[in-house]
Amino acid sequence: MAYFLSVRFISELRKSRNLLPVSNMVTSPGLSNNRRCYSSKVGSEYLHKSIVPTMHYQKSLPRLPIPKLEDTITRYLAAQRPLLNDEQYRNTEKLAHSFQSGVGKELHEDLVAQDKKNKHTSYISAPWFDMYLSARDSVVLNFNPFMSFNSDPKPEYNDQLLRATNMVASAVRFMKTLRGGFLEPEVFHLNPAKSDTESFKRLIRWVPPALSWYGAYMVNAYPLDMSQYFRLFNSTRIPKPGRDELFTNDKGRHLLVMRKGNMYAFDVVDRDGNLVKPAEIQSHLEYVLSDPSPAPAFPLGFLTSENRDVWAGLREKLLGSGNAEALRTVDSALFCLCLDDESMRDHIQISHNMLHGDGCNRWYDKSFSIILTKDGQAAINFEHSWGDGVAVLRFQNEIFKDTTERPLVGPGSPAAAVDSASAVRRLEFKLDGELEGGVAKARENFRAAVSKLTIDAMEFRRGGKEALKKKKLSPDAMAQLAFQMGFLRQYGQTTATYESCSTAAFRHGRTETIRPATVHTRRCAEAFVCRPSQHSVDQLQGMLNDCSKYHGQLTKEAAMGQGFDRHLFAMRYLANSKGMPLPSLYQDPAYAAINHNILSTSTLTSPAVSLGGFAPVVPDGFGVGYGVHDDWIGCNVSSYPARNVHEFLQCVHKSLEDIFTVCEGKSLS
């Protein structure tokens, strides 16, 4: 699912203050986009020491609202209108209104009553966890996304061994900062001159946690939910029949390292809870990289790419064959470091390698893995059930900042005189014929699945965020409009589209859906693509403005918990849990169609991140990762054989050309 690049709160707060619309920059609110300066010198154990405790605001965060049922139905029908003909729409409208006055009213009231009994969380949290953990599809391609790091600006630090060492050391420092309560809380500052100051922080730290959010709100600062952060480290998704489990053991002090499908472990935190000397970590990683052991004939990593029920059965056989201790080592490791022997040719190969790789040198069930190729390209691939990417992006931003500004080892760093052969444990697994057969089958299934995936990228260099903002157009709205135009140009229709949006402004918020295919984008796309000569430049500019305003409204509603998708999902989940017959609204082909998201989109811009990507969420879909930068727009798009991703990107590029031409006051030829 493409829910990972979902931090939209910055844009909405700015819009709510009547400022210029900006794109939904996925730089986690409160991070200052990696430009935050910390005044205290804290040595090598912590990234920084925040005056305000990390979880100071958590107890006082506002609760995720349940929308009014009538508002949800109105928004649902508005999203359906551009996807249906008149007859289909009349039928869907009838079913929706019947639901609103009948069983939907009952379900809504039950949902509200249930929510009042569970004030410690949000109404969507438990159903959303259950949705992920009950899914039986492979996590590879279906759920796990990737975000790649930009290269270190100092080329000599992009050496695989040096970069791996620095990233491991910085990751441990992040973990210690987080668990020590010293990590700066996630806060978006509307007026940083008042709220992002030492004096305010010294004041707010003394406000009781139950009231602290209100104190921040008084100076236009908005704390965000950080409940997912504890799953970052020492966590693994454990396959179980029917429904997986999330496992976390914060006592683990070791790192899991994979190379050529072999698995190694060594401590990166000592018995006193301190970071192991970076020179020792470097020596241990050098030992792994020089290990001549061949790749195992049956690499266990493939099992984590299997159907979850199949993997659950094979894991039970692994446990029964004397592998319990080795699996405990894997599951409780801080995270997984994958050292690949390949060098990358281009962005397309990077995307394939970081999204799925060869299946041999991965453990896809870890909360996250840092992948480092032979030429120092780095990325994070993460398992999605435990969180929505806000914590991962914060981690990535902090790690990039720390490794590039304060690396703990460098090209001239002396190697530590340690016995890595004793410190590094290579994990051995006992496999019988049945388990070997399971690994072989998993490898076959993995290769068949990834062989169908195509990824292509596009860079539009004529303009970006700054040019669009000067025209008072939302950059994100224009990017989404280009996808609508591109699909119409390629396939002659408007299709179901998903754009992820974080609800991290609320306690245990997850995500909400923005529906970018609207009556405005359909009208505008048809005018630009099908009948450009029949409209004046002023008329086309007016359509662009309508699209921008309406998209801004949808985005604000979603960020404030006022979309319709999660509300309808929660009521359906409740009906199912009660054993009720499925209400007719959910049996409507139009409901199935709008949730068959052919265009699944998510955006990413961050100083730490080069590109991000994910696979389509349906076999005939596109997985669209994009970023609207100051003076250019980039897309990284995936597809299966049912769609032509190369042609789609050509159509999107042409659409952006047309949008910028009209923005410049020129007619379309």
NORSULPE-V422352 format. One record per helix or strand of 2 or more residues. SS is the DSSP state (helix for helix, strand for strand). FROM is the first residue (numbers start at 1). LEN is the number of residues. If there is no record, write none. Layout:
((SS & FROM & LEN) (SS & FROM & LEN))
//
This chain:
((helix & 9 & 8) (helix & 32 & 3) (helix & 58 & 3) (helix & 69 & 13) (helix & 86 & 16) (helix & 103 & 14) (helix & 125 & 10) (strand & 145 & 5) (helix & 155 & 4) (helix & 160 & 20) (strand & 187 & 3) (helix & 192 & 4) (helix & 198 & 7) (helix & 212 & 6) (strand & 221 & 3) (helix & 227 & 5) (strand & 235 & 4) (strand & 245 & 4) (strand & 254 & 6) (strand & 262 & 6) (helix & 278 & 13) (helix & 300 & 6) (helix & 308 & 13) (helix & 324 & 9) (strand & 336 & 4) (helix & 347 & 9) (strand & 368 & 5) (strand & 378 & 5) (helix & 390 & 16) (helix & 420 & 4) (strand & 425 & 2) (helix & 433 & 18) (strand & 454 & 7) (helix & 465 & 6) (helix & 475 & 17) (strand & 497 & 6) (strand & 511 & 4) (helix & 519 & 12) (helix & 532 & 3) (helix & 537 & 23) (helix & 565 & 13) (helix & 584 & 4) (helix & 589 & 6) (strand & 599 & 5) (strand & 609 & 5) (strand & 622 & 7) (strand & 633 & 7) (helix & 645 & 19))
//
